[in-house]
């Protein structure tokens, strides 16, 4: 990807940045010249790299507030500053709400709603004391359009959207807080969830006629972190290709 965004001298923390969408986000910021820290509970065999530069790694379970705070503090110490936080870590397997355990619900809400705040709060403190910064929370279309089997996840992601808007009000003007609503993202790990045709049938339900590539999400993060978005805070940027075509129109097309 060619980009005119120059983030040399900036420090970026990407939670869950060792694989999937997070790794693509990390590589995108590396290409833009930023110093990048990624985290996870276990260090991967290979860290994200791009342009001859490699992300650094810290181990942390960000569902624990103390570990989340230490992660932020160590990142700022390592780079001498912290300019951008991308709260990317999250996710959930489908679960039947009639039988799922309370423990499962607690863990899903903890990862997708509480953990982003545990990381954002100490990040805001550092940014407020410095030159300011940008916090980007990666949400999901499930937060505004829930699907069967996603009750806990959808509720947590809906909360993350409102959390983002509220923090934007409180932490401006030095710290901008924005949210990205991601739609269906075709990653190698998730391909099997979209059927035997590799997701072609699912993609046909999206107005853009394709599912998102992780790079689409990463590019949105790069924009929100850059000076191009210096007056953008409290925004919800939809990266979902237009959502999904309503069922009644699909039925009408099939019957015509």
Secondary structure as UniProt FT lines:
FT   TURN            8..9
FT   STRAND          11..15
FT   TURN            16..18
FT   HELIX           20..31
FT   TURN            32..33
FT   STRAND          35..40
FT   STRAND          49..50
FT   TURN            51..52
FT   STRAND          53..54
FT   STRAND          56..59
FT   TURN            62..63
FT   HELIX           65..79
FT   STRAND          84..87
FT   TURN            97..99
FT   HELIX           102..109
FT   HELIX           110..114
FT   HELIX           115..129
FT   TURN            130..131
FT   STRAND          133..140
FT   HELIX           141..143
FT   TURN            148..149
FT   HELIX           151..171
FT   TURN            172..174
FT   STRAND          175..182
FT   TURN            188..190
FT   HELIX           191..194
FT   TURN            195..199
FT   HELIX           200..203
FT   TURN            204..205
FT   TURN            207..208
FT   HELIX           214..225
FT   HELIX           227..229
FT   TURN            230..231
FT   STRAND          236..239
FT   TURN            241..242
FT   HELIX           247..255
//
